[in-house]
Amino acid sequence: MAPKLKAIIAAVTELEWGYLWVVLMGIGGWVVIGYVSIFLEEFYARLIRGGKNLKKRYGKWGIVTGATDGIGFAFCEELAKKGLNVLLVSRTESKLKDSRDALVAKFPNLEFDYLVIDFSKFGKSSVSKVTNKIEGLDVGVLINNVGASYNFARYFHELTDDKVEELITLNVDSTTWMTKAVLPGMINNKRGAIVNISSAAGMTTSPLLAQYGAAKSYIAMFTKALHEELKDFNIHVQCQAPMFVTTKLAKLRKTSLTVPSAAGYAKYAVAAIGYEVFCSPYWSHAPYLWLLMNLPESWSSMMTKMFHMDIRKRGMKKEAAASKSE
C-alpha cells in the first residue's frame, strides 16, 4: 500500500475515533445533567418549595381515612394547621371521639367531625353513608390513608383467606369507593385534591409482600389515570409512596434519618399536595426510592427479597414464641 494511502486511511480512522469520542462524551454529559437535574428538582421540592394554600385553592374541609392513629391523625393535624376543618373517618367511635376532642382542644377555631366506617366491610353500599355525611360540606381535600399490610413479610400461600380479603378491601376498595363518593361535589365545585397513599412496595417488585405490593401498585395506576381524567375539572389527584414510617402498620418505634415519625412524614406529605402526580414526599425517602426504581429489576427484586426474607425469619420466630406462651 502506498505511503500516501496509508496516511489518508490513518487520518480518516483517527477522525472517526475523534467523532465517536465526542458523541460518547456528549451522551455521558447528557446523562449526568439529567441526574443532576433530578437531584436539584427533588432537593427544591422537598426542602425549599412551600406548600399550597389548600383552603383557598381547594375548599374548607378535608377528609382523612384511617384518621385515629399514626399517619392518619398526623394528616388531620397538618390539615388543621393549614386552616382546614377536618372530617375524621375510621371504624372505632371511641377513638374517633378522642381524636376529635384532641383536635378541638388544639385548634378551637376550626370544626372537626367524624364518621364511623368499618373499611374492612367497605363497598358500594357504604358510599351513601359517606355522601350523606358530606352533603353541604365544601370538601376540598380527601386523603385516602387507610390501608393494611402483612403482619410481617411472608409467602403469599402462607396468608389466611381472611388476610387476602382484608388486603383487597382495605387497600383497593376503600380508596376506590371513597374517591367515588367525593368526586361529584368536587366536580360541581370545579376544584379539589385527592391524595392516595401507596407504598414503595407498590413501585418495585416486592417478593414476600406480593399482594400488598400489587394492591399499592393499583393505587398508583388508578391515581395517574384519574389525574388525567380530572385535571380539566381543576381536580388534582396525587399518589404518595412513603417508605418506612414509625407506625403500627410498619411496626417501627424508633425514628432515624430514613424513618420519620408520623408527624414528621405528614408535614412533608401535606406540603406536597397539589404538585406532582406521583411522589415520595419525605426528603430522605425520595432518593432511595428513585434508586430502587432505576436499578435493573433483577437487582432490586433480589435485594428486596433478601431484606424481606430476614424480616420473615424474625417474624416467624416471634410468632412461634407467642404461640408457645399461650
SULUR-V230006 format. One record per pair of residues at least 24 apart in sequence whose C-alpha atoms are under 7 Angstrom apart, sorted by the first residue. I is the first residue (numbers start at 1). J is the second residue. Records with the same first field share a line. If there is no record, write none. Layout:
# SULUR-V230006
I=J, J
This chain:
# SULUR-V230006
46=281, 282, 283
50=271
51=271, 272
52=271
54=82
55=83, 84
58=140, 141, 191, 192, 193
59=138, 139, 140, 192
60=84, 85, 138, 139, 140
61=85, 86, 137, 138, 139, 140, 141
62=86, 87, 139, 140, 141, 142
63=87, 88, 141, 142, 143
64=88, 89, 142, 143, 144, 145
65=89, 90, 143, 144, 145, 146
66=90, 145, 146
68=95, 96, 99
70=247, 262
71=262, 263, 266
72=145
74=262, 263, 266
75=266
78=266, 267, 270
85=110, 111, 112
86=111, 112, 113
87=112, 113, 114
88=113, 114, 115
89=114, 115, 116, 117
90=115, 116, 117, 118
91=116, 117, 118, 119
92=116
119=170, 174
120=166, 169, 170
122=169, 173, 174
123=173, 177
124=177
127=177, 181
130=181
131=181
140=192, 193
141=192, 193, 194
142=193, 194, 195
143=194, 195, 196
144=175, 195, 196, 197
145=196, 197
146=170
147=171
149=212, 249
152=311, 312, 315
153=208, 209, 308, 311, 312
154=208, 209, 312
155=208
156=208, 210
167=212
168=215
171=215
172=215
187=233
190=233, 234, 235
191=233, 234, 235
192=234, 235, 236
193=235, 236, 237, 274
194=236, 237, 238
195=237, 238, 239
196=238, 239, 240
197=239, 240, 241
198=239, 240, 241
199=241, 242, 243
200=241, 242, 243, 289
204=293
205=301
206=301, 304, 305
207=301, 304, 305
208=305, 308
224=277
236=274
237=277
238=276, 277, 278
239=277, 278, 279
240=278, 279, 280, 281
241=279, 280
242=280, 285
243=285
258=284, 285
